[in-house]
Amino acid sequence: MPASLIDPADVASIEEQLGRTPRGLVRVAWRCADGSPGVVVTAPRLPDGTPFPTTYYLTCPKAVAGCSTLESRGVMAEMTRRLAEDADLAARYAASHEAYLADRRALGEVPEIDQVSAGGMPSRVKCLHVLVAHALAAGPGVNPLGDEAVELLRELPFGECLGER
């Protein structure tokens, strides 16, 4: 497992955000405009040995709530429909899947989940939380549907966390 590069104060903040002890933390990948952790990187294998495919984990409570709101509005189904109709979007989304896998492999090889990314990539949208976390951690242009979801979140309370992204 990769060594944790996370400040104990951040761990305490993340525990408060999640309402539980976080598992497999490696580092903070993105911070809200106020400096609070917003996305963390998790190890591909948890301390108990469990494979964990979610490399980028959304911790900001406003972002989590915003993603849930978007999901309840049918955004995932609409994005999945567009993937089936737009070859360019599907190709860019498949590339984001490969980028996600490469990021996770850099943390360690876990054969059980080697070709499994997260959030439904590469063929559907199953979890906006993961796509937003990936988009925030990797930066604009890596995950097209994550970027779209981040833009939609600007209209919700999470928008204040984004700052100038």
C-alpha positions in Angstrom: 0.0 0.0 0.0 1.3 3.5 -0.8 2.4 5.6 2.1 0.0 8.2 3.3 1.0 11.8 2.5 -1.9 13.3 4.4 -1.7 15.8 7.3 -3.4 14.6 10.5 -5.5 17.8 10.5 -6.9 16.8 7.1 -7.6 13.3 8.4 -9.7 14.8 11.2 -11.5 17.1 8.7 -12.3 14.2 6.4 -13.5 12.1 9.4 -15.9 15.0 10.2 -17.0 15.3 6.6 -17.7 11.6 6.2 -19.0 10.9 9.7 -16.7 7.9 9.9 -13.0 7.0 9.9 -11.7 7.1 6.3 -10.0 4.1 4.9 -6.9 3.8 2.7 -6.2 7.5 2.5 -3.1 8.5 0.5 -3.4 12.3 0.0 -5.8 15.1 -0.6 -6.2 15.5 -4.4 -8.4 18.6 -4.5 -9.4 21.3 -2.0 -12.5 23.5 -1.7 -11.9 27.2 -2.1 -11.8 27.5 1.7 -8.9 25.0 1.9 -10.9 22.1 3.2 -10.3 18.6 1.7 -12.8 18.0 -1.1 -11.4 15.0 -2.9 -9.0 12.4 -1.5 -6.9 9.7 -3.2 -7.4 6.2 -1.7 -5.2 3.2 -2.0 -6.3 0.5 -4.5 -6.1 -2.0 -1.7 -7.5 -1.1 1.7 -5.5 -1.9 4.9 -7.7 -5.1 5.5 -6.7 -6.4 2.0 -10.0 -5.5 0.2 -9.6 -4.2 -3.4 -10.9 -0.7 -3.6 -11.5 0.6 -7.2 -12.5 4.2 -6.1 -9.2 6.0 -6.4 -10.7 9.5 -6.2 -13.2 9.8 -3.4 -15.4 12.9 -2.9 -15.5 14.1 0.7 -16.9 17.7 0.5 -20.4 17.4 1.9 -21.7 20.1 -0.5 -20.3 18.3 -3.5 -21.7 15.0 -2.2 -25.2 16.5 -1.7 -25.0 18.3 -5.1 -24.1 15.1 -6.9 -27.0 13.3 -5.2 -29.3 16.1 -6.4 -28.1 15.8 -10.0 -28.5 12.0 -9.9 -32.1 12.4 -8.7 -32.7 14.8 -11.6 -31.8 12.1 -14.1 -28.4 13.5 -15.2 -26.8 10.0 -15.2 -29.4 8.6 -17.5 -29.1 11.5 -19.9 -25.3 11.3 -19.9 -25.5 7.5 -20.6 -27.9 8.1 -23.4 -25.5 10.7 -25.0 -22.6 8.2 -24.7 -24.6 5.8 -27.0 -25.2 8.6 -29.5 -22.0 10.7 -29.6 -18.9 8.8 -30.7 -16.6 11.6 -29.9 -17.9 11.9 -26.3 -17.7 8.1 -25.9 -14.1 8.2 -27.1 -13.2 11.0 -24.6 -15.0 9.2 -21.8 -13.1 5.9 -22.7 -9.9 7.9 -22.5 -10.9 9.2 -19.0 -11.4 5.5 -18.0 -7.8 4.7 -19.1 -6.5 7.8 -17.3 -8.2 6.7 -14.1 -6.7 3.2 -14.4 -3.3 4.6 -15.0 -3.6 6.8 -11.9 -4.6 3.8 -9.8 -1.9 1.6 -11.1 0.6 4.2 -10.1 -0.5 3.6 -6.5 -0.1 -0.2 -6.8 -1.2 -3.2 -8.8 -4.4 -4.9 -7.7 -5.1 -7.7 -10.3 -8.7 -8.2 -9.1 -9.7 -4.7 -10.2 -7.1 -4.0 -12.9 -9.6 -3.2 -15.7 -12.3 -1.8 -13.4 -12.3 2.0 -13.0 -15.3 3.6 -11.3 -18.5 5.5 -11.9 -19.6 3.3 -14.8 -16.6 4.2 -17.0 -16.0 3.5 -19.8 -19.5 2.7 -21.2 -22.1 4.3 -18.8 -22.6 6.7 -16.0 -23.3 5.0 -12.7 -22.1 7.5 -10.1 -21.6 11.2 -10.5 -19.7 11.4 -7.2 -16.8 9.5 -8.7 -16.9 11.4 -12.0 -16.8 14.7 -10.2 -14.1 13.6 -7.9 -12.0 12.4 -10.9 -12.6 15.7 -12.8 -11.7 17.8 -9.8 -8.5 15.8 -9.0 -7.3 15.5 -12.5 -8.3 18.9 -13.7 -10.4 20.1 -16.6 -10.2 18.1 -19.9 -9.5 14.7 -18.4 -13.1 13.5 -17.7 -15.6 15.1 -20.0 -18.7 14.0 -18.1 -17.1 14.8 -14.8 -16.4 18.3 -16.1 -20.0 18.7 -17.2 -21.2 17.6 -13.8 -18.9 20.1 -12.1 -20.3 22.9 -14.2 -23.9 21.8 -13.2 -22.8 21.9 -9.6 -21.9 25.6 -9.9 -25.7 26.3 -9.7 -26.0 24.4 -6.4 -24.4 25.3 -3.0 -21.2 23.5 -4.0 -20.6 26.2 -6.5 -19.0 28.3 -3.7 -16.5 25.6 -3.0 -15.2 25.7 -6.6 -13.7 29.2 -6.6 -12.2 29.9 -10.0 -11.8 26.3 -11.3 
